[in-house]
Amino acid sequence: MINLVISGHLGRDADRKQVGSQSVLEFSVGSTTKVKGEKVTTWVRCQLWGARGDKLAQYLTKGTRVTCVGTGSLRTWKNREGVEKTDLNCSVDQLDFSGGGQRQEQPRPAEPATTTTTDDDFAEDVSDPLPF
């Protein structure tokens, strides 16, 4: 079993399906990095089972930035041309919205005025016994 932490943007709106008596919400999360100067996007197919998926479906839209934690697996299959492909899948246990994406970001509050600190501000009283 592989534990995954995935952070990226949804490539399309989440799709809700019924599997037996349970519902599953399926979505893909992509993360782009540069490899030898070229942008490469890695996609992970994610599944969120049960009522949590039902409740979150409306918020998981294309471009939404999320961080998912879950159990990973690899699935190998052949496409129509007979070429072998491998998918990375994640059964999501925890999902956090990371901001950005389609949502309009709130303006940042004004930065506080710069203050000057001295070494005295960080002085410790080492005469106290250790707390543990």
C-alpha positions in Angstrom: 0.0 0.0 0.0 1.2 3.5 -0.9 0.3 6.6 1.0 0.0 9.7 -1.3 -0.1 13.4 -0.7 -1.2 15.2 -3.9 -1.4 18.9 -4.4 -2.6 20.4 -7.7 -5.5 21.6 -9.8 -8.5 19.7 -11.0 -8.3 19.0 -14.7 -12.1 18.8 -15.1 -15.3 18.9 -13.0 -15.7 16.0 -10.6 -18.0 13.2 -11.8 -20.3 11.4 -9.4 -21.1 7.7 -10.1 -22.9 4.9 -8.4 -21.0 1.7 -7.7 -23.3 -0.9 -6.2 -24.9 0.7 -3.1 -22.2 3.4 -2.7 -21.5 6.6 -4.6 -18.1 7.6 -5.7 -16.8 11.0 -6.8 -14.1 10.8 -9.4 -11.7 13.6 -10.4 -8.2 14.1 -11.7 -5.6 16.3 -10.0 -2.6 17.6 -12.0 0.7 19.1 -10.9 3.1 20.7 -13.4 6.8 20.8 -12.9 9.7 21.6 -15.2 11.9 18.7 -16.5 14.9 19.7 -18.6 13.3 23.1 -19.3 10.0 21.7 -20.4 6.7 21.7 -18.5 5.5 18.3 -17.6 2.1 17.7 -15.9 1.5 14.5 -13.9 -2.1 13.5 -13.4 -3.5 11.4 -10.6 -7.0 9.9 -10.8 -8.8 10.4 -7.5 -11.8 8.8 -6.0 -13.8 10.0 -2.9 -16.3 7.5 -1.7 -19.7 8.0 0.1 -21.4 11.0 1.5 -18.3 13.2 1.7 -18.0 12.9 -2.1 -21.7 13.8 -2.5 -21.3 16.9 -0.4 -18.1 18.1 -2.1 -19.1 17.5 -5.7 -20.4 21.0 -6.3 -17.1 22.5 -5.1 -14.7 20.3 -7.1 -14.8 22.0 -10.4 -12.1 22.4 -13.1 -9.2 24.6 -12.0 -9.9 24.2 -8.3 -6.7 23.8 -6.3 -6.8 20.9 -3.8 -4.5 18.8 -1.6 -5.5 15.2 -1.2 -4.2 12.5 1.1 -5.0 8.9 0.5 -4.0 5.4 -0.5 -2.3 5.0 -3.9 -2.4 2.3 -6.5 -1.2 1.7 -10.0 -3.4 0.4 -12.8 -2.0 -0.9 -16.1 -4.1 -1.2 -19.2 -3.9 -1.2 -23.0 -5.3 1.6 -25.2 -7.1 0.9 -28.5 -3.8 0.7 -30.3 -2.5 -1.9 -27.9 0.0 0.4 -26.2 0.3 -0.3 -22.5 -0.5 2.6 -20.2 -0.3 3.1 -16.4 -2.5 5.3 -14.2 -1.8 6.5 -10.7 -4.9 6.3 -8.6 -5.7 7.7 -5.1 -8.5 6.6 -2.9 -8.9 9.9 -1.0 -9.1 9.9 2.8 -8.6 13.7 3.3 -9.2 16.6 1.0 -8.3 20.2 1.6 -9.0 23.2 -0.6 -5.8 25.0 -1.2 -7.2 28.3 -2.7 -6.6 29.8 -6.1 -8.1 28.0 -9.1 -11.5 29.4 -10.2 -12.2 31.2 -7.0 -11.5 34.9 -6.9 -8.9 35.5 -4.2 -9.6 38.0 -1.4 -7.4 41.0 -1.3 -4.5 40.7 1.2 -4.7 42.8 4.3 -2.2 45.7 4.5 1.2 44.6 5.8 2.0 45.6 9.4 4.5 48.3 10.0 8.1 47.1 10.2 9.4 46.9 13.8 12.9 46.6 15.1 13.9 43.9 17.5 16.9 43.6 19.7 18.7 40.6 21.2 17.0 41.4 24.5 13.7 40.6 22.9 14.8 37.0 22.6 16.7 36.5 25.9 15.7 33.4 27.8 15.5 32.8 31.5 17.5 29.5 31.9 17.1 29.3 35.7 13.7 27.6 35.4 13.7 23.8 35.4 12.8 22.1 32.1 9.1 21.6 31.6 9.4 17.9 30.7 
